[in-house]
Amino acid sequence: MIKPQNVPKSQMKHTPYDGSSKPFTIGLTQLDPDRWIEPDEALDFYLSEKARLLAADRGSVFAAEAGTEMAQTELLDFLTDYLPHRYPQVYRRENGAIIAGSRRVGLDDDVPLVTAGSLIQDDLAIMESKDGEWRLTAGYVAFPSSWSLGEKFGRSLDEIHAPVPGFEAGSRNAELIARMFDNLSPARFVERFNWAVNVGGALHLPKSKSEGIGAEAVRLTEDGTFIRVERQTLRKLPRSGAIVFTIRIYSDPLAALRNRPDAAALARAFIEQLNELTLPQAAYKGLASKREALISVLLSIAG
């Protein structure tokens, strides 16, 4: 059994619940390529946790189809060029390896995607166009947000998004995503955010959070309730034509909101986001049982 580990407290770097990234929208924005990856002081913890999960149950966090080697290697090449150049205080090359924080990652020690994922806090997913459909053909996903790599590996965009309200096959959102994937230029980087609220701050959350619309209300505590922010970036690799997702998880206790100078405004915006969710949307996000208690806490923070 893989035991969850809580992530060290961060500085709440991203707050998409302020209304800047609406739930159940595509929400893609242009990204400066210099901001593709964002390492921070928790790098060693994330990389150690990834190594622990990989050793405990490799098949649960890594999968790749035959024929994806070109895309994997292309991604690794981009990262090993980008990281030491962009963050020389964190990454450096050394005798066939990259020193990432305090860890040494040999560039020939594993398959390219695992090596790439062992350099950064982000999870990695590779999508490739197969018979007119974009499919998840390779992934190193140590920190899933209420899903598992096994249930999505090999599936198309429509199949992956089928459980998401408003993103099922044939919906406008599904058509827009497929068009965006087809037309994305290798020169254009984009990012999007998602957020969730969990009891506990573990990074590795493969169990679905979805619940029934009539789920019984639960009590929450500020210290035991965590805001989980997911930062996704997308870029198309120029040689292979594959699209790479980076997925970075930030997890902070709800109580940390009180320490921000903009706490009251953030809490009010968060309440607005929660109130705008339909019952099916709230249930999908695991909030049908938490929404009332969460709003109560946020009201106290908002003053």
Phi and psi in degrees as a GROMACS rama.xvg file:
@    title "Ramachandran Plot"
@    xaxis  label "Phi"
@    yaxis  label "Psi"
@TYPE xy
-87.9041  114.351  ILE-2
-82.5839  134.463  LYS-3
-72.4432  150.246  PRO-4
-123.724  134.66  GLN-5
-77.186  141.782  ASN-6
-80.9245  145.191  VAL-7
-57.8805  149.739  PRO-8
-61.6074  136.096  LYS-9
-104.365  -168.257  SER-10
-102.683  22.7399  GLN-11
49.5554  56.5341  MET-12
-59.8027  -40.2315  LYS-13
-120.06  135.966  HIS-14
-131.323  67.3944  THR-15
-66.1765  -15.0069  PRO-16
-74.3589  2.87413  TYR-17
-78.671  3.41016  ASP-18
101.349  -6.77533  GLY-19
-76.1335  -17.7429  SER-20
-139.091  95.9194  SER-21
-70.8293  136.399  LYS-22
-61.7312  148.671  PRO-23
61.7354  33.3625  PHE-24
-126.874  160.883  THR-25
-68.7129  -47.2977  ILE-26
61.007  34.0729  GLY-27
-81.9604  137.496  LEU-28
-130.401  155.615  THR-29
-63.0485  140.814  GLN-30
-122.796  130.326  LEU-31
-64.344  123.366  ASP-32
-54.8505  -26.0058  PRO-33
-64.6078  -20.6115  ASP-34
-101.787  18.795  ARG-35
-54.8342  -50.8487  TRP-36
-118.992  143.253  ILE-37
-127.911  77.9588  GLU-38
-68.2594  152.547  PRO-39
-143.493  -167.2  ASP-40
-67.3581  -12.6894  GLU-41
-92.659  10.5438  ALA-42
-53.9335  -49.6652  LEU-43
-60.4292  -39.7572  ASP-44
-62.8268  -48.3885  PHE-45
-60.2102  -45.6697  TYR-46
-67.0823  -37.2082  LEU-47
-64.8812  -39.9525  SER-48
-67.1095  -40.1782  GLU-49
-60.1884  -45.9992  LYS-50
-62.1177  -38.8546  ALA-51
-64.8563  -45.1114  ARG-52
-66.2012  -39.7939  LEU-53
-63.6226  -41.5954  LEU-54
-70.4058  -34.4456  ALA-55
-73.5946  -38.336  ALA-56
-161.329  78.7141  ASP-57
-55.0685  -41.4052  ARG-58
-65.4541  -18.4358  GLY-59
-84.6407  -17.6492  SER-60
-119.468  -11.7845  VAL-61
-135.733  136.894  PHE-62
-155.669  145.056  ALA-63
-154.629  135.355  ALA-64
-78.4227  151.546  GLU-65
-60.7747  140.317  ALA-66
96.9789  -3.49968  GLY-67
-93.2624  2.53774  THR-68
-59.7149  -36.6952  GLU-69
-62.6248  -46.9827  MET-70
-65.5482  -40.7517  ALA-71
-60.0293  -46.9493  GLN-72
-66.4454  -38.5144  THR-73
-62.4136  -42.8244  GLU-74
-62.4597  -46.3365  LEU-75
-60.3938  -41.409  LEU-76
-60.7048  -42.9289  ASP-77
-62.7937  -43.1362  PHE-78
-66.3959  -41.829  LEU-79
-71.8241  -20.8038  THR-80
-81.9096  -44.813  ASP-81
-68.8593  -47.8157  TYR-82
-63.7192  -51.3944  LEU-83
-65.6019  -29.6101  PRO-84
-73.6471  -43.8483  HIS-85
-81.0864  -34.249  ARG-86
-130.204  66.0159  TYR-87
-64.4521  -19.7708  PRO-88
-78.0875  -12.1964  GLN-89
-113.8  -36.416  VAL-90
-124.136  141.422  TYR-91
-152.405  150.002  ARG-92
-80.6838  145.008  ARG-93
-159.559  104.037  GLU-94
49.7268  60.9679  ASN-95
74.0513  19.1992  GLY-96
-142.332  166.571  ALA-97
-115.38  128.733  ILE-98
-86.7591  115.482  ILE-99
-113.484  104.067  ALA-100
64.5597  -118.866  GLY-101
-104.633  8.16844  SER-102
-106.298  144.123  ARG-103
-102.016  124.667  ARG-104
-117.23  108.06  VAL-105
-69.4439  133.644  GLY-106
-76.3265  -11.382  LEU-107
-118.867  17.4749  ASP-108
-81.4681  -17.6279  ASP-109
-155.026  -176.934  ASP-110
-65.0369  152.09  VAL-111
-56.3339  -38.369  PRO-112
-68.067  -38.7697  LEU-113
-66.273  -41.514  VAL-114
-60.4609  -44.9729  THR-115
-60.2772  -45.6803  ALA-116
-69.3315  -19.3676  GLY-117
-82.6764  -2.30574  SER-118
-96.8527  -22.2717  LEU-119
-132.055  160.831  ILE-120
-74.0476  -20.1882  GLN-121
-75.7756  148.735  ASP-122
-79.9937  161.861  ASP-123
-131.732  135.986  LEU-124
-135.622  136.534  ALA-125
-112.064  125.733  ILE-126
-111.333  135.27  MET-127
-130.734  148.59  GLU-128
-81.6835  119.347  SER-129
-128.117  117.048  LYS-130
52.5936  41.8526  ASP-131
83.2723  2.6413  GLY-132
-125.792  141.395  GLU-133
-84.3381  126.062  TRP-134
-126.049  151.28  ARG-135
-80.7057  105.495  LEU-136
-105.208  -12.9625  THR-137
-158.905  144.885  ALA-138
-159.935  143.326  GLY-139
-123.214  94.9657  TYR-140
-122.719  95.4605  VAL-141
-87.3528  -25.5561  ALA-142
-124.503  59.8535  PHE-143
-67.6641  149.558  PRO-144
-100.654  85.2476  SER-145
64.5202  39.6392  SER-146
-155.323  169.772  TRP-147
-125.449  149.364  SER-148
-59.5915  -38.8343  LEU-149
-59.5659  -33.779  GLY-150
-80.9184  -17.3562  GLU-151
-111.32  -17.3827  LYS-152
-61.2027  132.595  PHE-153
82.0743  -4.59727  GLY-154
-90.5694  159.209  ARG-155
-82.9249  168.597  SER-156
-55.8678  -45.001  LEU-157
-61.4966  -41.204  ASP-158
-68.3696  -38.8477  GLU-159
-64.5823  -40.3884  ILE-160
-91.5687  -0.588442  HIS-161
-52.6235  -40.0116  ALA-162
-76.3861  -9.15111  PRO-163
-85.5133  120.663  VAL-164
-55.22  126.232  PRO-165
88.2493  0.355898  GLY-166
-122.038  12.142  PHE-167
-67.3806  161.924  GLU-168
-54.0328  135.423  ALA-169
90.8613  -11.9919  GLY-170
-75.0691  161.271  SER-171
-61.5503  -41.1141  ARG-172
-61.2831  -42.5943  ASN-173
-62.1448  -41.4423  ALA-174
-66.4819  -39.8591  GLU-175
-65.2638  -40.2196  LEU-176
-64.6885  -45.3754  ILE-177
-60.9242  -41.2864  ALA-178
-65.4574  -40.8336  ARG-179
-63.4745  -42.6258  MET-180
-60.3877  -44.4591  PHE-181
-63.0854  -37.7481  ASP-182
-99.5953  -2.20726  ASN-183
-63.5428  129.344  LEU-184
-88.5415  143.544  SER-185
-58.6866  -21.4399  PRO-186
-83.25  -8.4208  ALA-187
-110.639  119.003  ARG-188
-100.3  141.167  PHE-189
-132.709  158.734  VAL-190
-139.216  158.631  GLU-191
-149.355  163.752  ARG-192
-128.481  152.284  PHE-193
-137.257  157.185  ASN-194
-141.764  155.969  TRP-195
-147.819  167.988  ALA-196
-127.094  124.028  VAL-197
-126.778  154.404  ASN-198
-89.8351  106.568  VAL-199
103.024  148.598  GLY-200
-111.616  23.6509  GLY-201
-61.0554  145.007  ALA-202
-76.4455  -41.3478  LEU-203
-88.0234  101.879  HIS-204
-128.953  76.7177  LEU-205
-81.6482  -8.59123  PRO-206
-86.8774  134.821  LYS-207
-59.9584  138.938  SER-208
-95.3805  -8.67006  LYS-209
-59.6226  147.238  SER-210
-145.106  171.029  GLU-211
-72.3361  155.386  GLY-212
-66.2293  -18.5872  ILE-213
-101.346  22.693  GLY-214
-57.2962  138.358  ALA-215
-68.7839  138.927  GLU-216
-62.5556  143.873  ALA-217
-118.395  162.654  VAL-218
-94.3767  146.374  ARG-219
-127.321  150.45  LEU-220
-116.639  150.197  THR-221
-62.8668  -42.1469  GLU-222
-73.9874  -27.95  ASP-223
-94.2551  -1.73591  GLY-224
-107.828  130.503  THR-225
-119.777  137.531  PHE-226
-90.8315  121.416  ILE-227
-109.362  116.073  ARG-228
-107.241  134.377  VAL-229
-116.536  117.551  GLU-230
-102.322  119.47  ARG-231
-110.636  137.242  GLN-232
-120.744  150.784  THR-233
-130.131  137.497  LEU-234
-148.182  149.648  ARG-235
-98.8454  130.451  LYS-236
-78.6206  128.597  LEU-237
-67.9249  -33.4387  PRO-238
-82.4776  -50.2581  ARG-239
-83.1067  -23.2155  SER-240
78.1091  2.37128  GLY-241
-73.5185  155.131  ALA-242
-106.671  131.235  ILE-243
-106.916  127.754  VAL-244
-96.8531  131.12  PHE-245
-105.799  138.895  THR-246
-130.793  107.219  ILE-247
-107.274  130.879  ARG-248
-104.02  132.319  ILE-249
-119.281  132.866  TYR-250
-135.955  119.534  SER-251
-136.345  144.957  ASP-252
-64.0191  144.312  PRO-253
-54.4329  -33.1456  LEU-254
-59.4102  -25.3544  ALA-255
-65.1244  -20.66  ALA-256
-58.8334  -34.5618  LEU-257
-63.9692  -22.2479  ARG-258
-85.9581  -3.97015  ASN-259
-88.9966  143.928  ARG-260
-65.5831  -23.7324  PRO-261
-100.732  25.0041  ASP-262
-56.1809  -46.116  ALA-263
-63.7457  -45.2757  ALA-264
-65.4687  -41.1624  ALA-265
-62.8546  -43.3208  LEU-266
-62.6886  -42.9814  ALA-267
-64.0569  -41.191  ARG-268
-65.6285  -38.3643  ALA-269
-62.7478  -43.7209  PHE-270
-59.0493  -42.4281  ILE-271
-61.5386  -42.5605  GLU-272
-61.9339  -43.0608  GLN-273
-64.7576  -41.0069  LEU-274
-68.3327  -25.8103  ASN-275
-80.1525  -14.658  GLU-276
-69.4292  132.922  LEU-277
-71.2331  166.999  THR-278
-61.0026  -44.8481  LEU-279
-61.3048  -37.5574  PRO-280
-66.5883  -44.9102  GLN-281
-62.2299  -40.2415  ALA-282
-65.8013  -41.4334  ALA-283
-60.5231  -38.999  TYR-284
-84.2493  4.39525  LYS-285
71.5753  25.7717  GLY-286
-109.085  -3.10253  LEU-287
-59.8382  -36.7189  ALA-288
-86.303  -15.5723  SER-289
-109.299  -16.8218  LYS-290
-58.0502  -46.7903  ARG-291
-61.6592  -46.9049  GLU-292
-67.176  -37.7903  ALA-293
-65.0885  -44.1181  LEU-294
-61.9563  -37.9366  ILE-295
-60.8762  -45.0902  SER-296
-63.8605  -44.4778  VAL-297
-64.5634  -34.8529  LEU-298
-61.73  -38.5171  LEU-299
-68.6373  -33.0391  SER-300
-72.4126  -36.3149  ILE-301
-71.4665  -15.5509  ALA-302
